[in-house]
């Protein structure tokens, strides 16, 4: 299924509610993408650095460190975006 997506972006991957089904599905999805990393691009955004991820994400942290990790620092822009959207609506 995801093999047809040349680029897959997942935001806040660390915020997933890890039910048994979610854990299994996320692992299968990201493991398949990792195994095809030379053909497919997977971009993960997280609020935590790989080494700060919970133990349940250990496999993911390992895969993240094997790729390019980019730390983006700065202010949370969501409040400013929400304020701008309220102004645009009125």
Secondary structure, DSSP 8 states (H G I E B T S, - for coil): -GGG-SEEEES-GGG----HHHHHHHHHHHHHHHHTTTT-EEEE--SS-GGGS-GGGHHHHHHHHTS------S---HHHHHHHHHHHH-
